[in-house]
Amino acid sequence: MRVVVTGATGNIGTSTVEALTADPRLTSLVGVSRRGPGPHAGTAARGGDRVEWAKADVTDSDLVPLLRGADAVIHLAWLFQPTHRPAVTWDSNVVGTTRVLDAVAAAGVPALVVASSVGAYSPGPKDRAVDESWPTHGWPGAAYSREKAYVERLLDAFEARRPETRVVRIRPGFIFERQSAAQQRRLFAGPLLPGRLARPGLVPVVPDLPGLRFQALHSADAGQAFALAALGDARGAFNIAADPVVDPRALAGLLGARTVRVPARAVRAALSAAWNLHLVPASPGLFDLALQVPIMDTARARGELGWTPRHTSLDAMAAFLEGLRTGAGRDTPPLSPDTGGPARVHEITTGVGRNP
């Protein structure tokens, strides 16, 4: 099978490329990204002999030639920042996805796998799990959630127009791994967070916020789910997440800290002030979203997709924290620890949360 992966150098993309190239059903792969793998990327990072790389931007490049002849397209390209300029992320994420769908149709690709998210779901329960039929209207206060929900509507329309195309929507929980730590720190915490604080014992308390219960998984397990979806014959939506559900007590255990009950509004007010001052890139809307997303039932992915996570959610988070401490990353532009510049100066001078 020939597979095209957009966003192939990011957190999920690199793991998806690794999962695909480990499967003998793959004959060739095109990794599409704006900048390609880094200049010092080895064979593993580049995906081996069956992988070719193409530089393209989903917002303005001609995608049809890249997709022609593919048996499946995995669309992972997504822009998280700048949260202060939602028109920029809308253009990349919504308009870009529209252009990918148009190119899939024009190239006659028979299968499409798209990265949706738990963030596409409407607010839901924290004391029970919901399946894939839960409404996907998102949380209106977060651009990320609005965009993921809108992409769900784009896929509804695409499937109605092209029922012959096999469409799979993967809805992951929060994805972590050691080598994504530099990118995720840059995207959500900003340059002012010292990585050494991730060491157990240095963080004395973890806020025990009402509603702070979420699901996580390791990037390698996410990549495996996307590979199974592309190379198999499943269709429809699939929730993916590992056990256990993460809560303040679990976070405190990872950090050797204790929990302290804190009103959510106090934390949100502090985050909002820091975001408005460009001290952190994560918007208060993302904080609201984390408290609103439901707990997902992953039975369908395990049964119909044949997916089983190899790592627990706590394994994934522990690996991420270790990556923060050591400044881990990969030699791709999104994941490289050097992307922020020496002493993170590029992050500071460009304005935290302003530029992609």
C-alpha positions as CSV (number, residue, x, y, z in Angstrom):
1,M,0.0,0.0,0.0
2,R,1.1,3.6,-0.7
3,V,0.2,6.0,2.1
4,V,0.6,9.8,2.2
5,V,0.9,11.5,5.7
6,T,0.5,15.2,6.1
7,G,2.1,16.8,9.2
8,A,4.6,13.9,9.1
9,T,7.3,15.6,11.2
10,G,5.1,16.4,14.2
11,N,4.5,14.6,17.5
12,I,1.8,12.2,16.0
13,G,3.3,12.3,12.5
14,T,6.7,10.9,13.4
15,S,5.2,8.1,15.4
16,T,2.7,7.3,12.6
17,V,5.6,7.1,10.1
18,E,7.4,4.7,12.4
19,A,4.3,2.6,12.9
20,L,3.7,2.4,9.1
21,T,7.2,1.6,8.2
22,A,7.2,-1.3,10.7
23,D,4.2,-2.9,8.9
24,P,5.0,-5.1,5.9
25,R,1.8,-4.1,4.2
26,L,3.3,-0.7,3.5
27,T,5.0,-0.5,0.1
28,S,5.8,3.3,0.0
29,L,5.1,6.4,2.0
30,V,5.1,10.1,1.3
31,G,5.8,12.3,4.3
32,V,4.4,15.8,3.7
33,S,5.4,18.7,5.9
34,R,6.2,22.4,5.6
35,R,9.9,22.0,6.4
36,G,10.8,18.3,6.2
37,P,12.9,16.3,8.7
38,G,16.0,18.0,10.1
39,P,19.4,18.0,8.3
40,H,20.9,15.5,10.8
41,A,18.0,13.2,10.9
42,G,19.1,9.6,10.6
43,T,17.5,6.7,8.8
44,A,15.0,6.1,11.6
45,A,13.8,9.7,11.6
46,R,13.5,9.8,7.9
47,G,11.6,6.5,7.8
48,G,13.9,4.3,5.7
49,D,14.1,3.5,2.1
50,R,10.3,3.3,1.5
51,V,9.7,6.9,2.6
52,E,10.1,10.0,0.5
53,W,9.6,13.5,1.8
54,A,7.8,16.4,0.2
55,K,7.7,20.0,1.4
56,A,4.2,21.4,1.1
57,D,1.8,23.6,3.0
58,V,-1.8,22.5,3.1
59,T,-3.0,26.1,3.0
60,D,-1.6,26.9,-0.5
61,S,0.4,24.1,-2.1
62,D,-0.9,22.0,-5.0
63,L,-1.7,18.8,-3.1
64,V,-3.2,16.7,-5.9
65,P,0.1,15.5,-7.4
66,L,1.3,14.4,-4.0
67,L,-1.9,12.3,-3.3
68,R,-2.3,10.8,-6.8
69,G,-1.7,7.1,-6.7
70,A,-2.1,6.8,-2.9
71,D,-4.2,4.0,-1.3
72,A,-4.7,6.1,1.8
73,V,-4.1,9.6,3.1
74,I,-3.5,10.3,6.8
75,H,-4.2,14.0,7.6
76,L,-2.3,15.1,10.7
77,A,-1.2,18.7,9.8
78,W,-2.4,21.0,12.5
79,L,-1.4,24.4,13.9
80,F,-1.8,25.1,17.6
81,Q,-0.3,28.6,17.7
82,P,-0.8,31.6,17.6
83,T,-3.7,31.5,20.0
84,H,-3.8,35.3,19.9
85,R,-4.5,35.1,16.2
86,P,-7.3,32.5,15.7
87,A,-7.7,33.5,12.0
88,V,-4.2,32.1,11.4
89,T,-5.0,28.7,13.0
90,W,-8.4,28.7,11.2
91,D,-6.7,29.1,7.9
92,S,-4.3,26.3,8.5
93,N,-6.6,23.9,10.3
94,V,-10.0,24.4,8.7
95,V,-9.2,25.8,5.3
96,G,-6.2,23.5,5.1
97,T,-8.3,20.5,5.9
98,T,-10.8,21.6,3.2
99,R,-8.0,21.7,0.7
100,V,-6.9,18.2,1.7
101,L,-10.4,16.8,1.3
102,D,-10.7,18.4,-2.1
103,A,-7.3,17.0,-3.1
104,V,-8.3,13.5,-1.9
105,A,-11.4,13.7,-4.1
106,A,-9.6,15.0,-7.1
107,A,-6.8,12.4,-6.8
108,G,-9.3,9.6,-6.3
109,V,-7.8,8.3,-3.1
110,P,-9.9,5.5,-1.7
111,A,-9.3,6.0,2.0
112,L,-8.8,9.0,4.3
113,V,-7.8,9.0,8.0
114,V,-8.2,12.3,9.8
115,A,-6.9,13.3,13.3
116,S,-9.9,14.5,15.2
117,S,-9.7,14.9,19.0
118,V,-11.4,14.5,22.3
119,G,-11.6,18.3,22.0
120,A,-14.1,17.9,19.2
121,Y,-16.7,16.6,21.7
122,S,-19.3,18.6,23.4
123,P,-18.9,18.9,27.2
124,G,-19.6,15.6,28.8
125,P,-19.4,13.5,31.9
126,K,-16.3,12.8,34.0
127,D,-17.8,9.9,36.0
128,R,-18.6,7.6,33.0
129,A,-17.3,7.0,29.5
130,V,-19.1,8.1,26.4
131,D,-18.8,6.4,23.0
132,E,-18.3,7.8,19.5
133,S,-22.0,8.8,19.3
134,W,-21.5,11.7,21.8
135,P,-22.1,15.1,20.1
136,T,-19.1,16.7,18.4
137,H,-20.0,20.4,18.8
138,G,-16.9,21.3,20.7
139,W,-16.4,24.0,23.3
140,P,-17.0,27.4,21.8
141,G,-14.6,29.2,24.0
142,A,-11.5,27.5,22.6
143,A,-10.4,28.0,19.0
144,Y,-8.8,24.5,19.0
145,S,-12.1,22.9,19.9
146,R,-14.1,25.0,17.5
147,E,-11.8,24.0,14.7
148,K,-11.9,20.3,15.5
149,A,-15.7,20.4,15.6
150,Y,-15.8,22.2,12.3
151,V,-13.6,19.6,10.7
152,E,-16.1,17.0,11.9
153,R,-18.7,18.8,9.9
154,L,-16.5,19.0,6.9
155,L,-16.1,15.2,7.2
156,D,-19.8,14.7,7.5
157,A,-20.3,16.6,4.2
158,F,-17.4,14.8,2.5
159,E,-18.8,11.4,3.4
160,A,-22.2,12.4,2.1
161,R,-20.8,13.5,-1.2
162,R,-18.3,10.6,-1.6
163,P,-19.7,7.5,0.1
164,E,-17.3,5.3,-1.9
165,T,-14.4,6.8,0.1
166,R,-13.5,5.0,3.3
167,V,-13.2,7.7,6.0
168,V,-11.8,7.2,9.5
169,R,-11.8,9.7,12.3
170,I,-9.4,9.1,15.1
171,R,-10.3,11.0,18.3
172,P,-7.3,10.7,20.7
173,G,-7.0,11.9,24.3
174,F,-4.0,14.0,25.2
175,I,-0.8,12.7,23.6
176,F,2.6,12.6,25.3
177,E,6.0,11.1,24.8
178,R,9.6,11.9,25.8
179,Q,10.7,13.4,22.5
180,S,7.7,15.7,22.2
181,A,8.5,17.5,25.4
182,A,10.3,20.5,23.9
183,Q,7.5,21.1,21.4
184,Q,4.7,20.8,23.9
185,R,6.5,23.0,26.4
186,R,6.9,25.6,23.7
187,L,3.3,25.4,22.5
188,F,1.5,25.4,25.9
189,A,3.8,26.5,28.7
190,G,6.1,28.9,26.9
191,P,9.8,29.8,27.4
192,L,9.5,30.8,31.0
193,L,9.0,27.3,32.4
194,P,12.2,25.7,33.6
195,G,12.3,22.1,32.5
196,R,14.1,21.0,35.7
197,L,10.8,21.8,37.6
198,A,9.5,18.5,36.2
199,R,11.7,16.6,38.6
200,P,9.8,14.8,41.4
201,G,10.0,16.7,44.7
202,L,10.5,20.1,43.2
203,V,6.8,20.8,42.7
204,P,5.3,20.8,46.2
205,V,1.6,20.9,45.3
206,V,-0.8,20.0,42.4
207,P,-4.1,22.0,42.2
208,D,-7.0,19.7,42.8
209,L,-9.4,21.3,40.4
210,P,-13.0,20.3,40.0
211,G,-13.4,18.5,36.7
212,L,-9.7,17.9,36.2
213,R,-10.0,14.3,34.9
214,F,-8.6,13.5,31.4
215,Q,-7.3,10.7,29.3
216,A,-3.8,10.5,27.8
217,L,-1.8,8.1,25.7
218,H,1.7,7.7,24.3
219,S,2.5,9.0,20.9
220,A,3.7,5.6,19.7
221,D,0.3,4.2,20.5
222,A,-1.4,7.0,18.7
223,G,0.8,6.4,15.7
224,Q,-0.2,2.7,15.8
225,A,-3.9,3.6,15.7
226,F,-3.4,5.8,12.6
227,A,-1.4,3.1,10.9
228,L,-4.0,0.4,11.6
229,A,-6.7,2.7,10.3
230,A,-4.9,3.4,7.1
231,L,-3.8,-0.1,6.3
232,G,-7.0,-1.9,7.4
233,D,-10.6,-1.7,6.3
234,A,-12.2,0.0,9.3
235,R,-14.3,3.1,8.8
236,G,-16.0,5.6,11.1
237,A,-14.9,7.3,14.4
238,F,-12.7,5.7,17.0
239,N,-11.8,7.0,20.5
240,I,-8.3,6.2,21.6
241,A,-6.8,6.6,25.1
242,A,-4.9,4.6,27.6
243,D,-5.8,3.7,31.2
244,P,-6.0,5.0,33.8
245,V,-7.9,8.2,33.7
246,V,-5.5,11.0,34.9
247,D,-6.6,13.1,37.8
248,P,-4.9,15.5,40.3
249,R,-3.9,12.6,42.6
250,A,-2.2,10.7,39.7
251,L,-0.3,13.9,38.7
252,A,0.8,14.5,42.3
253,G,2.1,10.9,42.4
254,L,4.2,11.5,39.3
255,L,5.6,14.7,40.7
256,G,6.0,13.5,44.3
257,A,3.7,16.3,45.4
258,R,0.5,16.7,47.4
259,T,-2.9,17.9,46.1
260,V,-4.5,21.1,47.3
261,R,-8.1,22.0,46.5
262,V,-8.1,25.2,44.5
263,P,-11.2,27.0,42.9
264,A,-11.0,26.6,39.1
265,R,-11.9,30.3,38.7
266,A,-8.8,31.4,40.6
267,V,-6.5,29.3,38.3
268,R,-8.3,30.5,35.2
269,A,-8.0,34.1,36.3
270,A,-4.2,33.7,36.7
271,L,-3.9,31.9,33.4
272,S,-5.9,34.6,31.7
273,A,-3.8,37.4,33.0
274,A,-0.6,35.6,32.0
275,W,-2.0,34.9,28.5
276,N,-3.1,38.5,27.9
277,L,0.4,39.6,28.9
278,H,1.9,37.0,26.5
279,L,3.7,35.2,29.3
280,V,2.2,31.9,28.4
281,P,0.9,30.7,25.0
282,A,-1.9,28.5,26.3
283,S,-5.2,30.4,26.2
284,P,-7.7,30.3,29.1
285,G,-10.1,28.7,26.6
286,L,-7.9,25.6,26.5
287,F,-8.0,25.5,30.3
288,D,-11.8,25.6,30.1
289,L,-11.8,22.9,27.5
290,A,-9.7,20.5,29.6
291,L,-12.3,20.8,32.4
292,Q,-15.2,20.2,30.0
293,V,-14.1,17.3,27.7
294,P,-15.8,13.9,28.5
295,I,-14.2,10.6,29.4
296,M,-14.1,8.5,26.3
297,D,-15.0,4.8,25.9
298,T,-12.3,3.1,23.7
299,A,-14.0,-0.3,23.3
300,R,-14.6,0.3,19.6
301,A,-11.0,1.0,18.8
302,R,-9.9,-2.1,20.7
303,G,-12.5,-4.3,19.1
304,E,-12.9,-3.1,15.5
305,L,-9.6,-1.4,14.8
306,G,-7.6,-4.0,16.7
307,W,-5.8,-1.4,18.7
308,T,-4.3,-2.0,22.1
309,P,-2.1,0.6,23.8
310,R,1.3,-0.7,24.9
311,H,1.8,2.2,27.4
312,T,-0.3,3.3,30.2
313,S,-1.4,7.0,30.4
314,L,1.0,7.4,33.4
315,D,3.8,5.9,31.4
316,A,3.2,8.5,28.7
317,M,3.1,11.3,31.2
318,A,6.2,10.1,33.0
319,A,8.1,9.9,29.7
320,F,7.0,13.5,28.9
321,L,8.2,14.8,32.3
322,E,11.5,13.1,31.8
323,G,11.8,14.7,28.4
324,L,11.1,18.1,30.0
325,R,13.9,17.6,32.5
326,T,16.4,16.5,29.8
327,G,15.4,18.8,27.0
328,A,14.5,15.8,24.8
329,G,13.3,16.1,21.2
330,R,13.8,14.8,17.6
331,D,15.6,16.2,14.6
332,T,12.5,17.6,13.0
333,P,11.6,21.4,13.1
334,P,8.4,20.9,15.2
335,L,10.1,18.7,17.8
336,S,13.7,20.0,17.9
337,P,14.8,21.5,21.2
338,D,16.7,24.1,19.2
339,T,13.6,25.5,17.5
340,G,13.1,28.1,20.2
341,G,16.6,29.4,19.7
342,P,19.5,29.7,22.2
343,A,18.1,30.2,25.8
344,R,14.7,30.2,24.1
345,V,15.3,33.7,22.8
346,H,13.4,33.2,19.6
347,E,10.3,32.3,21.6
348,I,10.6,35.4,23.6
349,T,11.4,37.9,20.9
350,T,8.6,36.8,18.6
351,G,6.0,37.1,21.3
352,V,4.8,34.2,23.3
353,G,1.7,32.8,21.7
354,R,1.8,35.1,18.7
355,N,3.6,33.4,15.9
356,P,3.4,29.8,14.6
